[in-house]
Amino acid sequence: MPTLLSGNEAIAQGAWEAGVVVASAYPGTPSTEILENLVRKSSVRCEWAPNEKVALEVAIGASLAGARALATMKHVGLNVASDPLMTTAYTGVGGGLVIVVGDDPGMHSSQNEQDSRRWGPFGKIPILEPGDSAEALAMARHAFGLSEELDMPVLLRSTTRLSHGKGLVEVGERFEASRERYRTARPKWVMMPGAAKVRRVDLERRLAAAAELSETCEFTREELRDTSLGIITSGIPYQYVREALPDASTLKIGMVFPLPEQRIRDFASRVQRLVVVEELDPYLLESIRATGIEVDDSGLSRMGELSAGAVAAAFGASAPETREPMTGLPARPPMLCPGCPHRGVFRALREMDAVVTGDIGCYTLAALPPLGAMDSCVCMGASIGMAHGFALAGESPEGRPVVAVIGDSTFAHSGLTGLLGAVYNGGAETVVVLDNRITAMTGHQDNPFTGRTLAKTPAPEIDIEALVRALGVEDVHTVDPNLFRPTEKALRSAVAHDGVSVVIAKAPCALLNRDRPDPFAVDESACTACGMCVRLGCPAISRDATSRAFIDPESCVGCRQCVQVCTYGAIVRTGRSCDVGSGL
Ligand SMILES: Cc1ncc(C[n+]2csc(CCOP(=O)(O)OP(=O)(O)O)c2C)c(N)n1
């Protein structure tokens, strides 16, 4: 019976049906839900790795042992995993090895947009690209066998639209792949120069075999209609082409590296005008032109997502019917949640006028007004190295302290080595580990500091304080960032320390706490409209018509953060006087 599945659910189902035994991932939109779905199925060992490089290495190890293995990540995660990736094409595989990468055209949840199809020619790795959930399932199921047949890892490329969109699929049974007993295979797997040179030559042979398989790939489909226009496309853009140009002939490519050159030539010979429609980079266009085939560029933007409307406009076709978005909905500017413990740290850093090198997580929202307390955000783990480099460059402007902020999951991902480098080189930066006990931004995944695995079973809860001391940090403070005065005191003491300091701001994410004490309200007779509470950037607090503060009782979680900044005692627990208004 057909089932409605998202692209991510379909990939999990396809990998399971293929008999995957080991799956490892680091969360990242749009790929996160693949492992969250796979872990619910039987016979697969699924884990969150601390980062994507480790996830891929775990999968490579499982493949070496002869098991079918999967690693999933978002596009920037593949940059982190690129070191093992680039050599795994040389070693080849034992059990089938599939890497799923989720690209994010339009940057719905990412710091950049990348076109992972480029990893094909760069890493010399075959790539499959599905265009809907049914293909996502079928390709995931197929990819493991393909990997074994070619003795190469296979990349399955998705995009946000596919990963999160839903479509009908036929689910099947699990296939238990036969497994050979592990036998040492040193020249194949030990990539010292002598052996790597041999595998480099063999890689060309395997690439040629992959190119041959691409010519007969069942996922590449020629659909001849009106032959005055032939469109070459792949993935989700195929759907836009079908909607915008229903009469055009299409060659939908399923294996985007290596490309099926002969099939492209054949299609080109059957249509009068040949045009490529693709999202992001001109990957198909350049690759096809390099073979000498004449092909036109559609002229579509190389930035962001395509749409059926954009494709229609590029070809002068009438725009397909679309529904207008609803109007009049309340605006929801990005802000830290009510009760978010990160707020206490950024309020203090703003008061201290610190130069704050930031990182990626919910806390990056503190860069926005009214907190406005972050100066950089480049990639996961960058904050500590950047703080060190900033300080090395000379005196910070007007003697402002230099502070790096990094979330707990990000610290495990790629913060540890930055801290090690700062200690080793005699740095004097302050590092704040924003330990909200979860990987909040991507939807509450566990990590090495939470004490739970992906399957929610107990795990060793790594002690951050002991860890940073072991890395050589002598000045370590642990504070509850919901308590503003002690947090600011710890931060001021840390920046005054001559050497690397770490402040661990430890309090659970507000969304982990389901108890909601009574909300607070503003006592209008006491409020002077000074705006101190509004400057906390809490979505529950706004100004009323008289500029006095107003607390929305539906949004307030009773965290008491605002009470601490109101020096007039004007914020009171609903129905009774506030007993905690000590102010700052
Ligand atoms: C290399 C890479 N992998 C994954 C992501 C997706 N991602 C962004 S922030 C983040 C983790 C955030 O967790 P944490 O550091 O604990 O901060 P929190 O959101 O809990 O405040 C992840 C997984 C990314 N941007 N880059």
The ligand as an SDF file (V2000), in Angstrom:
LIG
                    3D

 26 27  0  0  0  0  0  0  0  0999 V2000
   29.3160   21.4930   10.0350 C   0  0  0  0  0  0  0  0  0  0  0  0
   27.9250   21.7210   10.5030 C   0  0  0  0  0  0  0  0  0  0  0  0
   27.2080   20.6890   10.9640 N   0  0  0  0  0  0  0  0  0  0  0  0
   25.9420   20.8820   11.4120 C   0  0  0  0  0  0  0  0  0  0  0  0
   25.3880   22.1230   11.4100 C   0  0  0  0  0  0  0  0  0  0  0  0
   23.9660   22.3260   11.9100 C   0  0  0  0  0  0  0  0  0  0  0  0
   23.9940   22.9170   13.2560 N   0  0  0  0  0  0  0  0  0  0  0  0
   23.9890   24.2380   13.4220 C   0  0  0  0  0  0  0  0  0  0  0  0
   24.1640   24.6570   15.0250 S   0  0  0  0  0  0  0  0  0  0  0  0
   24.1980   23.0890   15.5210 C   0  0  0  0  0  0  0  0  0  0  0  0
   24.3650   22.6910   16.9550 C   0  0  0  0  0  0  0  0  0  0  0  0
   23.8000   23.6310   17.9180 C   0  0  0  0  0  0  0  0  0  0  0  0
   23.8370   23.0710   19.1980 O   0  0  0  0  0  0  0  0  0  0  0  0
   24.5810   23.7590   20.3980 P   0  0  0  0  0  0  0  0  0  0  0  0
   25.9760   24.1140   20.0320 O   0  0  0  0  0  0  0  0  0  0  0  0
   24.4460   22.8760   21.5790 O   0  0  0  0  0  0  0  0  0  0  0  0
   23.7740   25.1150   20.5850 O   0  0  0  0  0  0  0  0  0  0  0  0
   22.2100   25.3530   20.9300 P   0  0  0  0  0  0  0  0  0  0  0  0
   21.4840   25.4040   19.6330 O   0  0  0  0  0  0  0  0  0  0  0  0
   21.7710   24.2370   21.8100 O   0  0  0  0  0  0  0  0  0  0  0  0
   22.1530   26.6740   21.6060 O   0  0  0  0  0  0  0  0  0  0  0  0
   24.0880   22.2470   14.4350 C   0  0  0  0  0  0  0  0  0  0  0  0
   24.0480   20.7980   14.5680 C   0  0  0  0  0  0  0  0  0  0  0  0
   26.1740   23.1910   10.9010 C   0  0  0  0  0  0  0  0  0  0  0  0
   25.7220   24.4320   10.8170 N   0  0  0  0  0  0  0  0  0  0  0  0
   27.4360   22.9560   10.4730 N   0  0  0  0  0  0  0  0  0  0  0  0
  1  2  1  0
  2  3  1  0
  2 26  2  0
  3  4  2  0
  4  5  1  0
  5  6  1  0
  5 24  2  0
  6  7  1  0
  7  8  2  0
  7 22  1  0
  8  9  1  0
  9 10  1  0
 10 11  1  0
 10 22  2  0
 11 12  1  0
 12 13  1  0
 13 14  1  0
 14 15  2  0
 14 16  1  0
 14 17  1  0
 17 18  1  0
 18 19  2  0
 18 20  1  0
 18 21  1  0
 22 23  1  0
 24 25  1  0
 24 26  1  0
M  CHG  1   7   1
M  END
$$$$
